[in-house]
Amino acid sequence: MNMYASTLRPSSLLSLSCATLLLCAAPLACSDDGGGSTGDGADGTAESADTESTDDEVGTSESNGEESGTNEGSSSESMDTTDSTDTTDTTDTTETGTMDTETGMMDTGDTGMMDTGTGMMDTGDTGVMDTGDTGVMDTGDTGVMDTGDTGMVEDGVYLVHVRNDLETLVKIDVETGEETQVCDFGENVSYPSITFGIDGQLYGSRQGQFLDIIDPCDCSTTFIGSMGYTGINGITANGLEILRLYGMTNVQDVLLDIDTQTAAATEVGNGLGVNVGTHGSTWSNDIVGLYMINGNDDSLYSVDIISGIATFVAALDVPIGTVGIEWHPENGMLYTCTDGHLYEVDPSDGTTMEIGNMAHPCTNLAAQWTAVECIDDLP
């Protein structure tokens, strides 16, 4: 009630009340509420409301009002103050994205000023920065960088490679081709193919017939067993089963299903259907199957993991000698090394982009499916 009402005549009181109601209603009309506007229009105007807000979110900045909590704005309880019958100074906390009257915290409301979809700041329930799908920074519950849908990663994308000539394991920067030594085997090694399984273990096909586990931190090896075939120069992860790998041999020209516990290999189907020479293979989530490079015809193939049949994809635009090939799970790119050069491969047409001159033979590449701290921490 107006504090001066008792001193006014009834007719004056009626005139003042009507004027006050008209002026108080004016801000509501400017919000273009329309009975259901959410304030998301292009002009960024905030929504008013004539009923008490039912916004359920608590805490810091809200994203869409669907998370649990008790952060109730004050639509009908907005602070509207009238100085006279002609002017009105209004402070409205309905859903404008300024200050929440009950919590005293910042509330982005529905204005889009601070929103997960805008690429600006929204702390949600984490109390940290979240840029939605912008690919900038989202620590979520992990405390590390997440780049949304961009494919970029905090520590950079790299491959690992056994240098059989120096008996070392190296880390390769996929942007520059620069190598950093990780560890030394301390003995003669011959790994024509290596791969990380989705269990995080690094496996090596020693001499193309024995399966080893390689410790990527110190280069110690654990012998698992004989795979029962020779010429297995292309082992790769089984992207669907943790304790299994795929491999292929250029002796029988078949796809193999390999048990990582025993090294026992089983033929898949009745052969690849192509004459395989120097070769390498890699799992790819993009095709839920394998890619293979065949040095006999300098071509890229896909391999069906059910039938074991290889299907021609594209002729590569570089001659193929020795083969290392890897599809990288962190950025979805396909890489190959041959005759001392590292390339990025476009599987749609077989074109390549040279990354660097390795200046040494290359027969194997591998990309991690899980964090490998001793390698991740290297420059």
C-alpha positions in Angstrom: 0.0 0.0 0.0 1.2 3.5 -0.7 2.3 5.1 2.6 0.5 8.4 1.8 -2.9 6.9 1.0 -4.4 7.9 4.4 -4.0 11.6 3.6 -5.6 11.5 0.2 -9.2 11.9 -0.8 -10.8 8.7 -2.3 -10.9 10.3 -5.8 -7.2 11.2 -5.6 -6.3 7.8 -4.3 -8.2 6.2 -7.3 -6.4 8.5 -9.8 -3.0 7.7 -8.2 -3.6 4.0 -8.1 -4.6 3.9 -11.8 -1.6 5.9 -12.8 0.8 3.7 -10.8 -0.7 0.6 -12.3 -0.2 1.9 -15.8 3.4 2.9 -15.2 4.2 -0.4 -13.5 2.8 -2.3 -16.5 4.9 -0.4 -19.0 8.1 -2.4 -18.4 6.1 -5.6 -18.8 4.8 -4.5 -22.2 8.4 -3.7 -23.4 9.5 -7.2 -22.7 7.4 -8.5 -25.7 6.4 -11.4 -23.5 3.5 -12.5 -25.7 2.4 -14.9 -23.0 5.2 -17.3 -23.6 8.4 -15.6 -24.9 11.6 -17.0 -23.6 13.6 -13.9 -24.2 15.8 -15.6 -26.8 15.0 -13.2 -29.7 17.7 -11.7 -31.8 17.6 -8.4 -29.9 18.5 -10.1 -26.7 15.7 -8.5 -24.7 14.8 -10.3 -21.5 11.6 -12.0 -20.8 9.2 -10.7 -18.1 6.8 -12.8 -16.3 3.6 -12.1 -14.3 3.8 -15.3 -12.2 6.5 -16.5 -9.8 9.5 -18.0 -11.6 9.8 -21.8 -11.6 13.4 -21.9 -12.6 14.9 -24.8 -10.8 18.6 -24.2 -11.0 20.8 -23.2 -8.1 24.3 -21.9 -7.7 26.3 -19.9 -10.2 25.5 -19.4 -13.8 22.5 -21.3 -15.2 22.5 -23.0 -18.6 18.9 -24.0 -19.4 17.0 -24.2 -16.2 16.7 -27.9 -16.3 19.2 -28.9 -13.7 18.2 -29.6 -10.1 18.3 -26.9 -7.4 16.3 -24.0 -6.0 17.5 -21.0 -7.9 14.1 -19.2 -8.2 14.2 -15.9 -9.9 11.7 -13.2 -8.9 9.3 -12.5 -11.7 6.3 -11.3 -9.8 8.6 -10.2 -6.9 10.8 -8.0 -9.0 11.9 -4.8 -7.4 9.9 -2.0 -9.1 10.2 1.4 -7.4 8.1 4.5 -8.4 9.4 8.0 -7.7 6.4 9.8 -8.9 3.3 9.4 -11.1 5.3 10.5 -14.1 8.6 8.5 -13.9 9.5 5.0 -12.8 12.9 3.6 -11.9 12.7 -0.1 -12.1 15.2 -2.8 -11.0 13.9 -6.0 -12.5 15.5 -9.4 -11.7 12.9 -11.5 -13.5 15.1 -13.3 -16.0 17.4 -10.6 -17.3 20.7 -12.3 -16.5 21.8 -9.8 -13.8 21.4 -10.6 -10.1 19.3 -13.3 -8.5 17.3 -11.8 -5.6 17.3 -14.9 -3.4 20.8 -16.3 -3.9 22.7 -13.1 -4.5 24.6 -15.0 -7.3 24.8 -14.2 -11.0 22.1 -15.8 -13.0 22.3 -15.7 -16.8 18.6 -16.4 -17.2 17.4 -16.7 -20.8 19.2 -13.6 -22.2 22.0 -15.5 -23.9 24.5 -13.1 -22.2 26.2 -16.1 -20.5 25.2 -19.3 -22.1 26.8 -22.7 -22.9 25.9 -22.4 -26.5 27.4 -18.9 -27.0 31.1 -19.7 -26.4 31.1 -17.3 -23.5 31.1 -18.3 -19.8 28.9 -20.8 -18.1 30.0 -22.5 -14.9 27.0 -24.8 -14.7 27.5 -27.3 -11.8 31.3 -27.6 -12.2 32.3 -24.1 -11.1 34.7 -24.0 -14.0 34.6 -22.6 -17.6 32.5 -24.3 -20.1 32.1 -23.2 -23.7 29.6 -25.8 -24.9 30.3 -26.9 -28.4 32.8 -24.2 -29.3 35.9 -26.3 -28.8 37.6 -23.9 -26.4 37.7 -25.1 -22.9 35.5 -27.5 -20.9 37.0 -29.2 -17.8 33.7 -30.9 -16.9 34.4 -33.5 -14.1 37.9 -34.3 -15.4 39.9 -31.2 -14.6 41.6 -31.3 -18.0 41.0 -29.7 -21.3 38.2 -31.0 -23.5 37.8 -29.4 -26.9 34.2 -30.4 -27.7 33.8 -31.4 -31.3 37.1 -30.0 -32.7 39.3 -33.0 -32.3 42.1 -31.0 -30.7 43.6 -32.4 -27.5 45.4 -30.8 -24.6 48.7 -32.7 -25.0 48.9 -32.7 -28.8 48.4 -35.7 -31.1 51.3 -38.1 -31.5 52.2 -41.5 -32.8 54.7 -44.0 -31.5 57.1 -46.0 -33.6 59.7 -48.7 -33.0 63.0 -47.7 -34.7 64.3 -51.2 -35.5 67.5 -49.6 -36.8 68.3 -47.9 -33.4 66.4 -50.3 -31.2 64.4 -47.5 -29.6 60.8 -46.4 -29.2 60.1 -42.9 -30.3 57.2 -40.4 -30.1 56.3 -38.6 -33.3 54.7 -35.2 -33.5 52.0 -35.5 -36.2 52.3 -31.8 -37.1 56.0 -31.7 -37.7 57.2 -35.3 -37.9 59.7 -34.5 -35.1 60.8 -37.6 -33.1 61.5 -37.8 -29.4 63.1 -40.9 -28.0 61.0 -42.6 -25.3 63.1 -45.6 -24.3 65.8 -48.0 -25.5 65.3 -51.8 -25.9 68.9 -52.5 -25.2 69.0 -55.4 -27.6 68.3 -56.2 -31.2 64.6 -56.0 -32.0 62.5 -56.6 -35.1 59.0 -55.4 -35.0 57.5 -55.0 -38.5 54.2 -54.1 -36.8 53.1 -52.6 -33.4 49.7 -51.5 -32.1 48.0 -50.2 -29.0 45.0 -52.4 -28.0 42.0 -50.6 -26.7 43.0 -52.1 -23.3 45.9 -49.6 -23.4 48.6 -52.2 -23.9 51.2 -51.8 -26.6 51.7 -55.0 -28.6 54.4 -55.9 -31.1 54.5 -58.6 -33.9 58.1 -59.7 -33.4 59.6 -61.1 -36.6 56.0 -61.2 -38.0 55.1 -64.3 -36.0 55.4 -63.8 -32.2 53.2 -61.6 -30.1 54.9 -59.4 -27.3 53.7 -56.8 -24.9 55.9 -53.8 -25.0 56.1 -51.5 -22.0 56.0 -48.0 -23.6 57.8 -46.4 -20.6 61.0 -48.5 -20.4 60.9 -50.8 -23.6 60.8 -54.0 -21.5 59.0 -56.8 -23.3 56.8 -59.7 -22.3 56.5 -62.7 -24.6 52.9 -63.9 -25.0 53.3 -66.6 -27.6 53.4 -67.6 -31.2 50.5 -66.6 -33.4 50.9 -69.7 -35.5 51.4 -67.8 -38.8 54.3 -66.0 -40.4 54.4 -62.7 -42.4 52.1 -61.0 -39.9 53.3 -57.5 -40.6 50.0 -55.7 -39.9 48.5 -56.1 -36.4 46.0 -53.6 -35.1 43.4 -53.0 -32.4 40.0 -54.7 -32.4 37.9 -51.7 -31.7 35.0 -53.8 -30.5 36.7 -56.3 -28.2 39.2 -55.4 -25.5 41.2 -58.6 -25.4 41.6 -59.2 -29.1 43.6 -57.8 -32.0 43.4 -58.2 -35.8 46.3 -59.0 -38.0 47.0 -60.1 -41.6 49.6 -62.2 -43.2 51.1 -61.8 -46.7 51.8 -65.5 -46.8 48.3 -66.9 -46.7 46.7 -63.5 -47.5 44.1 -63.8 -44.8 42.7 -61.7 -42.0 43.4 -63.0 -38.5 41.6 -62.7 -35.2 44.2 -62.7 -32.4 43.7 -63.5 -28.7 45.9 -61.2 -26.6 46.0 -63.7 -23.8 47.4 -66.6 -25.7 48.5 -65.1 -29.1 46.4 -67.8 -30.8 45.2 -66.5 -34.2 42.1 -67.6 -36.1 41.4 -67.0 -39.7 38.4 -64.7 -40.5 36.6 -65.8 -43.7 38.3 -67.4 -46.6 41.0 -64.9 -47.5 41.4 -61.2 -48.3 40.8 -61.7 -51.9 43.9 -59.8 -53.0 47.6 -60.6 -53.3 49.3 -58.9 -50.4 52.9 -57.7 -50.5 54.4 -55.3 -48.0 51.5 -54.2 -45.9 50.1 -52.7 -42.8 46.6 -52.5 -41.2 44.7 -50.2 -38.8 41.4 -50.2 -37.1 39.2 -47.2 -37.9 36.0 -46.1 -36.0 35.0 -44.2 -39.1 34.3 -47.5 -41.0 34.0 -49.8 -38.0 36.5 -52.0 -39.7 40.1 -52.0 -41.0 42.1 -50.0 -43.5 45.0 -51.8 -45.2 47.8 -50.5 -47.4 49.1 -53.0 -49.9 52.6 -52.3 -51.3 51.9 -54.6 -54.3 49.7 -52.0 -56.0 50.3 -48.9 -53.9 46.6 -48.9 -52.8 44.4 -48.4 -49.8 41.8 -51.0 -49.0 39.1 -51.5 -46.4 38.7 -54.9 -44.8 35.4 -56.3 -43.6 35.9 -57.8 -40.1 33.1 -60.3 -40.7 33.9 -61.7 -44.1 37.6 -60.9 -44.1 37.3 -59.5 -47.6 39.5 -56.6 -48.7 37.8 -53.9 -50.9 39.7 -51.4 -53.0 39.3 -47.8 -51.8 41.8 -45.7 -53.6 45.2 -45.6 -55.3 47.7 -43.7 -53.2 49.6 -40.8 -54.9 53.0 -41.9 -53.5 54.9 -45.2 -54.2 54.7 -47.6 -51.3 57.7 -49.6 -50.1 57.8 -50.5 -46.4 54.5 -49.8 -44.7 53.4 -48.3 -41.4 49.7 -47.2 -41.1 47.6 -45.9 -38.3 44.1 -44.3 -37.9 44.3 -42.0 -34.9 41.4 -42.2 -32.4 42.0 -38.7 -31.1 41.7 -36.8 -34.3 40.3 -39.3 -36.8 43.1 -38.8 -39.2 44.9 -41.6 -41.2 48.7 -41.7 -41.3 51.2 -43.8 -43.1 55.0 -44.0 -43.2 56.9 -45.5 -46.1 60.5 -45.3 -47.3 61.4 -42.8 -44.6 58.6 -40.3 -45.1 55.5 -39.7 -42.9 52.2 -38.8 -44.6 48.7 -37.9 -43.7 46.3 -39.8 -46.0 42.9 -38.8 -47.3 41.0 -42.1 -47.5 38.4 -40.6 -49.7 40.7 -40.3 -52.7 44.2 -41.6 -51.7 45.9 -38.2 -51.8 48.6 -37.7 -49.2 50.3 -34.7 -47.5 53.9 -35.2 -46.4 54.4 -34.3 -42.8 58.1 -34.9 -42.6 61.2 -36.7 -43.8 62.0 -39.4 -41.2 65.3 -40.2 -42.8 65.2 -43.8 -41.7 63.1 -46.9 -42.6 59.6 -47.1 -41.2 57.5 -50.3 -40.9 55.2 -49.5 -38.0 53.1 -46.8 -36.4 50.8 -46.9 -33.3 48.4 -44.5 -31.6 47.2 -44.7 -28.0 43.6 -45.3 -27.1 44.1 -44.4 -23.5 46.5 -42.0 -21.7 50.1 -43.1 -21.5 51.6 -40.6 -19.0 55.2 -41.4 -19.5 54.8 -40.5 -23.2 52.2 -37.8 -22.8 54.5 -35.9 -20.5 57.4 -35.8 -23.0 57.8 -32.7 -25.1 
